Amino acid sequence: APAAAPARPGALTYLLNPDAPMSSGKTLAQIAHAAVMAADAPELEDWVRDGCPGRVLAPSPAAFRAAAAGDGVVARVADAGLTEVAPGTVTVVALGP
């Protein structure tokens, strides 16, 4: 993950897709979707027990693509396209602790 912000041990890192500009409300909703998706993963029970800590980063397009294609992704939000972005646009990926 890009190291632009310190992470609390055990925190997820939410990466915003820089090629999918969104309003602040849409951005928060997409991060929340990723958190709910991650919370359903059995391997993240410790993360849920610890209060679901996380950080949000806005990486470069290249860094986002690399992270989104990596093995550490625990949630990937593909938007339905009903409001601000095209259908199927990946808006946020969450990287595991």
Salt bridges, closest charged atoms under 4 A:
ASP19 OD2 - ARG65 NH1 3.69
ASP46 OD1 - ARG49 NH1 2.65
ASP50 OD1 - ARG49 NH2 3.44
ASP79 OD1 - LYS26 NZ 2.73
